[in-house]
Amino acid sequence: MSSLYDFLYRFREYFLLLAAILVSFIIMFSNENPEFRAFRAKVIDGISFLQKPLLTFQRLGDLETENLHLTQRIAELSLEVQKRDEAMLENKRLRRLLHFRNQSQLELQPAKIVNRGGSTIVNSVTINAGSSQGIGEEQAVVVADGIVGKTIQVGGASSLVQLLTDVNFRLSVKTRRTRANGILVWEHDNLCAMENVPKTLDIQPGDTVITSGYSDIFPEGLLVGEVVSSSNDIPGYHKHIEVKSFVDFNQLEEVFVVTEHPVQTEAP
């Protein structure tokens, strides 16, 4: 208590001045004299004038806070839209894969791509299915659009798939229309070369290319691609044929592994 008394005593002049000013304002604002009333109006105008910048700064602060909240909400809504769009695309893909599985006579094991470039030796992907799901080495990997590749290494819960896009991959194929046989080799982008096709055979742009069935890995009649060009303007006895793969390898996410297929030819 003594310290409080000391403080009040040391600054008694200032407290007395503040008290005097306060009493003066009380007297002025309670006085109904016209001159005092005019003075009060000017004082109020002065206070309002001084308050305007403070109110402006306050409003700016409120607007900045509101803008921050709106920006955050826009970001949240954008993420929600992206999630919804991704879910719709996934649903569309899965419906198409399910339809393919239901229509196919093959034994198909679904799998999801969990890694790309799983090997430095071959162009490959890793899928989340292995021997525990009945998958073995040298089994065809497909999607509804066509051939993806084949399994080359199999673990208990994952497998390495060599893609059709690997330069060392070879696939025995034929054209659906004329049954012309050849060997498919990847070139670049989404294009392959169909090799060893005699110039005498009829192959035209637009022809569908399918698996030939001359393999224990790939059943006959699976989609591969479409002929985009066929030319005899090269030396030798074989045509120069370019085939565009039906599969978009940049967008692959889910695949099927052919675990078993009937020994039969493609229906005409």
Summary of the structure (lengths in Angstrom):
residues: 268
radius of gyration: 40.3
end to end distance: 109.1
largest distance: 120.5
contacts: 718
relative contact order: 0.12
helix: 39%
strand: 29%
